[in-house]
Amino acid sequence: MTEHSNHDQPTGEQIQSEAATGEQARVLHFPAQRPADDNVAESTETADAPEVIEGEVVEPTTVDQPERRETGMALVRAEKRQPILPAWAKSSEEFRDTARWAVGYAGHTVAFHAVHCPVYIARILRRVPQGSLRLLRALSRWLTDAEGRPVRSASARREDAGEYLKLSIQRDSRVRTRAFLAAGLGAAGIAAFLIGRELLPELVQYALVAAAIGGLGWLGAPADKPIATKAVESTKVPKLTSNAVEKALSALGISQINQALAKGGEGIGFPKPISRDGKGWRADVDLPHGVTPGDIMDRREKLASGLRRPLGCVWPEADNGEHAGRMVLWVGDQDMRKAKQPAWALRKGTKVDLFQPQPFGTDQRGRWVDLRLMFTSVAIGAIPRMGKTFALRELLLIAALDPRAELHTYDLKGTGDLDPLECVTHAHGVGDDDLDAHLADMRGLREELRRRAKLIRQLAKQGKAPENKVTPELASNKTLGLHPIVIGVDECQVWFEDKDHGEEFEEICTDLVKRGPALGIIIMLATQRPDAKSLPTGISANVSTRFCLKVQGQTENDMVLGTSKYKQGVRATTFAWADKGIGYLVGEGSDAQIVRTVAGLDGPAAAKVAAYARALREDAGTLSGHAIGETLDTTEPSRKDTLPEDLLAVVRETESKVWNETAVARLAELRPEIYGEWEADQLTAALKPHGLKANRQVWGTDEHGEGRNRRGFHRADIAQYVTERDRQRDAG
């Protein structure tokens, strides 16, 4: 005796009945709720009969409801509308490239054949006799009815007199008719020739003779040796078909795909026809249940082998607009890294506006991908030798072409990769020999950040900054000093890993990443070791634009591109060593896309663009700092040596502990020109290089007489530091 389960399974008869009825709903039986102590014997009746419990009939319960058939407007609203024009038809750049190619192709073909025309004439004249013989032979065979000769010979061999006689009569009649026709056409031809000699212009006569000779020469040419040589040797790219895609997917070793493609399996779905997309083929694929595009991307090399295409031609990616099993497979005609890239519009020094998107690189299809630098911060990560520094330098060149932008460039690798920008940059550093100067500049930028925040707040109250951020009009107003400031740091891990200043560098850069974009300050950090120490979490979690070239693992991938990007199928680990300059770009509010940076933008080419940028700045009168030979004053703003003494001057000996807010207010009264804009957290950062802590919990009384804990410092710590420092100086 067993108790009834939560729901009975359908019997074999039910399943057969469902299969027979097709669209009828599936019916399962749910017994009524029973008391826990009710001991009822298991029924031996069939499941499709109504169940009787305590004298009441329990009808079957419908589990799977029949599918609703939507019609009319409801069906139309539920469907996804396809674009009227394909993407390539809406791309002016691609249209111009295609038109340019067509004109170039036609011009090359005409010029090639014009140059080879004497060779073609010689070939024609040499083959005229052979062509004449072929023409006479064909005419003779036609007149004598040579095509019927094998049939007549066969009847003669069989000694079939009746059939042979019938064929002979037919042949005589056909030959007689053709002879009269040939004589008539010949007479008409002679007459036309004589009349043409009298009436047609000589140029037309020569043209007719040339056409006749050309026809005889063409007729005499062997099939394997044409008269004209091909002007362009075309390489035919195989068409992408569903069979080719299925065959390639089956070679990946994924069990769910193999089961789907096996006999009786569900197969691979293609929701849209495979079609041309740019310079390649696009296939939308519905993968089997449980398979994601990320699984395919991990096996991209095997997929390329299955398609018999170069690795740089095969680019699977997830379709984020559909379900998690939808993959877009794009197979290019040429390897992405070898394909000719369209001309970069900014190579000739075109003036740009950082508030507008600018061309950064091309996608797999050869279309330009635009990037807006304003209101963003950038993180670039990759293993060495993959094009990370070139990508950073390209972004800095774009910024340099806006004459309003003030550049601060730091090449911490020390190889001079950013030296082409020296002619336009306001502050420039190479290597890690003078980190104190770097830190002083960054402190000054943080002061500038605070000044801008207060100014924007005032302008917003006046209605001049409606979104509480810098606008193009405000940036162009030189009196406000709200021009774009662009900071580029290559190998930024050198800053953050420095034992003396690393924490302060991290604090300043984190502040600039979080608050800088709205205030017109753009910071771009590049590193070849994208881990939590080289690219602190506070920075990597807040940058809005990320560019990741090849990296080794999931951790590095997500550190640059964002959390869970690896699980979403955005995997920079799949790039090959030869994919230099190719990476995933996650722009402001957009999905990840594969981008190839501008090719051929090496040191000399970058110097030319920078020279154009300098000319733009000279005309605008915005050259400053390092670009005009000025040495920045890096000691006074930081108050590195006098800050401890100033604190001792404003904090009485009777005060053992002081809040940061109190100390900053007193410092502003002591030296308003230096400390007038300081805030409590700035004091904490300024004391860190001295090894002093200003983040202790200090008990005090506020202006209302209420006691509370706030961040502060101990005066004894400051006094001990000054005493020890003076003692060491005296000893030195």
Sequence and secondary structure as in RCSB ss.txt:
>XXXX:A:sequence
MTEHSNHDQPTGEQIQSEAATGEQARVLHFPAQRPADDNVAESTETADAPEVIEGEVVEPTTVDQPERRETGMAL
VRAEKRQPILPAWAKSSEEFRDTARWAVGYAGHTVAFHAVHCPVYIARILRRVPQGSLRLLRALSRWLTDAEGRP
VRSASARREDAGEYLKLSIQRDSRVRTRAFLAAGLGAAGIAAFLIGRELLPELVQYALVAAAIGGLGWLGAPADK
PIATKAVESTKVPKLTSNAVEKALSALGISQINQALAKGGEGIGFPKPISRDGKGWRADVDLPHGVTPGDIMDRR
EKLASGLRRPLGCVWPEADNGEHAGRMVLWVGDQDMRKAKQPAWALRKGTKVDLFQPQPFGTDQRGRWVDLRLMF
TSVAIGAIPRMGKTFALRELLLIAALDPRAELHTYDLKGTGDLDPLECVTHAHGVGDDDLDAHLADMRGLREELR
RRAKLIRQLAKQGKAPENKVTPELASNKTLGLHPIVIGVDECQVWFEDKDHGEEFEEICTDLVKRGPALGIIIML
ATQRPDAKSLPTGISANVSTRFCLKVQGQTENDMVLGTSKYKQGVRATTFAWADKGIGYLVGEGSDAQIVRTVAG
LDGPAAAKVAAYARALREDAGTLSGHAIGETLDTTEPSRKDTLPEDLLAVVRETESKVWNETAVARLAELRPEIY
GEWEADQLTAALKPHGLKANRQVWGTDEHGEGRNRRGFHRADIAQYVTERDRQRDAG
>XXXX:A:secstr
     SS    HHHHHHHHHHSSS EEE       TT       S TTS EEETTEEE  EEEE       THHH
HHHS    SS GGGG HHHHHHHHHHHHHHHHHHHHHHHHTHHHHHHHHHHHHHHHHHHHHHHHHHHHTTGGGHH
HHHHHHHTT HHHHHHHHHHHHHHHHHHHHHHHHHHHHHHHHHHHHHHHS HHHHHHHHHHHHHHHHHHHS TTS
 SS  SS         HHHHHHHHHTT  HHHHHHHSTTS   B SS  EE SSEEEEEEE  TT  HHHHHTTH
HHHHHHHTS GGGEEEEE TTS TTEEEEEEESS TTTS     TTTT     TTS EEEEE TTS EEEE  TT
  EEEE  TTSSHHHHHHHHHHHHHTSTT EEEEEETT S TTGGGTTT SEEEESSTTHHHHHHHHHHHHHHHH
HHHHHHHHHHHTTS TTSS  HHHHH TTTT   EEEEEESTHHHHT TTTHHHHHHHHHHHHHHTGGGTEEEEE
EESS STTTS HHHHTT SEEEE   SSHHHHHHHH TTTTTTT  GGG  TT TTEEEEE TT   EEEEE TT
  HHHHHHHHHHHHHHHHHHT   GGGGT     STTTTTTTHHHHHHHHS TT SEEEHHHHHHHHHHH HHHH
TT  HHHHHHHHGGGT    EEEEEE TTS EEEEEEEEHHHHHHHHHHHHHHHHH 
